[in-house]
Amino acid sequence: MTDTTSQRIKLVVTLSCPDQPGIVHAVTGVMTGNGCNIIQSQQFGDPDSGLFFMRVEVDSPVGREPVETGLTEVAERFGAQWNVDELGRPLRTVIMVSREGHCLQDLLYRQRTQGLPIDVVAVVGNHPDLAPVAQFYGIPFLLVPVTPESKAQAEQRLLDLVDAEKVELVVLARYMQIISERVCEVMAGRIINIHHSFLPSFKGARPYAQAHDRGVKLIGATAHYVTPDLDEGPIIEQDVTRVSHADSTYDMVALGQDVERRVLAQAVRWHSEHRVLLDGSRTVVFSR
């Protein structure tokens, strides 16, 4: 008799495919057929795209391989895309920065003290300003200046780092450079960006000053996946905070940075917990 005690593991399974009868039965059949205990199951059928999405957490007494074998057969039958990972495993992550450090410091603090499931293998900056923050947390800082002439070489260094360190996620924590179409394609669905959101929208220099001049009452932030279309990738999370006529531009910057921190951290957590599935230009987020 085989001892499976050492093989027991908690897994998270995600799946998407054209919506049709029998998907849930087939997926749960793989789990129960292998003696797995389903801890949590969430699903959604999108009437617009005609796609079905599912996220399942299971306690597997037989390890990972039998579950993957069973899901391979299910995927072939239903035309599904799927993924299996160990529940809670930190994703190998690179954080990219420029000069503003509020998002970087927040992510590193949450990773150290609040169980944010990322393993930050490097901080990459196009300026040296935030090297002391990375040093404080014991994380390598890689300075990669970017100019119009060096942009291609800088992005190749990033891709080389991704390959060498088996990087699974890149977070743009107020990284003030446009990512090329090539990198977007290589890292599709694996780069998260944060930017401010105003009603109405203000672009260009000094957006908070523009918002103050217009008497904006709500400021916010949007976290999204990066695509070749600037700031138009699938949205993961958004939030807002109120401001008033009494708030100065300085006050609005501070409030805006606070909401940016919260939104980016939430998006990174949901992605790292395999709670975000792509649905064309949208996302399905199985939040807690």
N, C-alpha and C positions, 0 to 999 in steps of 0.2 A: 504494500500500500504506500502510495507516494505522500510524503509530508509536504503539504502546501502552506504551512504556517508562515514560512519565510517569504512566500510569494504574495501574501496579502498586501494589498495596496489600494489607496483611494484614487480614483480616476475621474477626470472630467471629459465628457464626450460632447462634441458639437457636430451638427449635421445640417446641411441645407440641400434641397432638391425640389423638383417640380411637385406641387401638392397633388396627392393622390391617396386613395384608400390604402390602409395597411402599413403605413410607415411606422407609427408608434408601436404597433403590435410587433413588427419585425425587429425594431431596435430593442425594445424591452425583452423580446424573446431571446436575443443574444445574451442580454444580461442575466436573466433568470436561468437560461440554459447553462450558464457557467457558474451558477450559484451566487451571483452578485446580488448585493442588497442595494436597491435604488434609494439614495439619500434624498435627492431632489431632482425634479423633472419639470422643465418649462418648455412650452412649444407655442408657435405662432404661425398661422397661415395668412400670407399677405394676398388679399383679393386683387390688388393692383398688379403685382408682378407674377402672381400665380405660383409663388414659391412657398415652401414650408421650411420652418426653422425649428431646431430642437437643441436643447442643452440639458445634459443629464450628468449628475454626480452619482458615482457608485462606489461601493466598497467591494472590491474584488478579492476573493480568496484564492484565485488561480493566477494572479499577476496580470500583466498587460497583454501578452501575446495572444492568448485565446480570444480576448475581447476584440482585438484588432483583426484577427482572422475572420471572426463572425461578421464584423462590420464591413469588411471588404466584400463579402458576399451580398450584404444588404445594399451597399453602394452600387454594385453592379446591377442589381435588380431594379433600383429606383433612380439611377442616374444621379447619385448624390456626391457632394463634396463633404468630407468629414475629417475630423481630427480627434486624436486621443492624447491626453497628457496627464501627468501626475498632478493631482489636485494640490494646489498651493505651491508648486515648484516656481521659484523666482525666474523670470525671463532675463536672459543676458541682454543688457541694455547699454546703449551709449546715449549720453545727454549732450546736446550741442547748445552752446551759449555764445553770446556776444559780450555786452557790458552789464546788462541788468541781471541782478542775481537773485531776485525774490523767488522766482520759480525753481531755480536750481537748489537754493537752500531749503525750500519747502519739501521738494522731492527727496533730497538726501536725509532730511530730518525724519520724514515719514517712513522712509525705508529703514532707518535705524531704530526708530522708537514705536512705530505703529504698524509694523508688519506689511508695508507696501511690498507686494511680491515682485520686486525687480532686483537683479544683481548687476549693479552699475560697474562695468568693466573699465570705463574711461569717460572723462569729460573732455569734449573737444570744443575749443574756443577759437574764434577768429581774431580775438584780442586777448591779451594776457591778464586782464583785470580780475577774473574769477579763479585764477590758479590757486590763491590762498584758501578759497572755500573748498575746492577739491582736496587740497593738501590736508585741511583740517579733518576731513572724513576719511583720509587715507586712500584716496582714489587717484589714479594717474591722470594728469592733465596734459593734453596734447594740443599744443599751439599750432594752428593751421591758418595763417593769414590768407585772406582771399582778396585778390585784385582781379580786374577784368582779364589780365594776362595769365593769372595763375589759377583761375577758377577750375579749369578742367583737371589740373594736377591736384588741386585741393580735394576735389570730389573723388578722384581716384584713390587718394590716401584714405578717405572715408570708406570706400568700398573694400580696399585692402584690409582695413581694420575690421570691417564686418566679417570678412572671410576668415581672417586669422583668429579672431576671438569668438567666432560662431555667434555673432550678434543677432538677436531675434527681434529687437525693438530699438528704434531711434526716436528720441524725444527732442523736439525743438523747443527748448525752454527760453523763449524770447531770443531765438537765433535770428539775427537780422540779415539773412542772406536768402535769396531765392534758390530753391533746390531745382536742379535741372530735370528735364524730362527723362533722361537716362537713369538717374538715381531713383526717380519716382517709379519707373517701371521695374527696376531691380528689386526695390523695397516696397512694392505695392501692398497696401494694407498693413505696413509695419513701421510707418513714420507718423507720429502724432505731433500736431502743431497747436499752439495757443495764440489767439490774438484778441484784441479788444473788440467789443461790439457796442455800437452806439445807435440810438434811434433819434434822428436819422444817422446814416453812416457818414463818418468823416475819415478820409484817407489823406495820406501825405504827412508832412511834418506837423508835429505838435497837435495830435488829435484831441488831447484833453483840453488844450487851450481853445480849440475850435468848438468843442462841446460846451465849454464854459461860456464862450461868447454867444452861443445860441440858446443858452438857458436850458440845457438838457436836464430832464428829470430822472432818467434811467440810464445807467451805464452797466456794461456787462462784459462777458467774455465767451468765446466759443472755442472748443477743442474739436479738432477734426483730423481725419486722415489727409495726408498730403498727396495731391495729384498735380499734374502739369498745369491745371487751371488754378491760378493763385488764389488761395484762401476760399476755394469753392469745393473742397473735398467733402466726402460723407461726414456728417456731423455726429460726434459721439456724445457731447454734453455741452450745455449752455446754462448760464445763470446771470442774474442781474442784481443790482443793488440800487436803492434810491439815492438821489442827490437833490439838493435844493439850491435856491438862490444864495443861501448863506455859505455854501461850500466854495472855497477858492480853487483855482487850478491845482494847487499843491494838494489840497484835500482830495480832489477828484482823482489825482494820480495815485494817492495812497489807497483810496477805496477801490480803484480799478486794479491795482496790483493784488489786493487781497482777493478779489473775485477771480482773477486770473489764476492765482495759486490754487484755490479750491477746485475750480473747473478742470485744470490740467491734472491735478492729483486724482480726481475722480475718474477722469477718462483713462489715465494710465492704469489705475486699479482695475477698472472694468475690463480693459483690454487684457491685462495680465492674468485676470481670472477667467479668461475665455468667455466673457459675457457679451461680446460685441461680434455680430455677424453682419457681413456686407450684403446689402440688398440693392444692387445697382448703385445709384447715386445716394442711397439712404443707408441707414444702419438699423438693425434690430438689436436692442440692448436688453438683455435679460438681467435687469438689476435685481437686487435682493428683495 
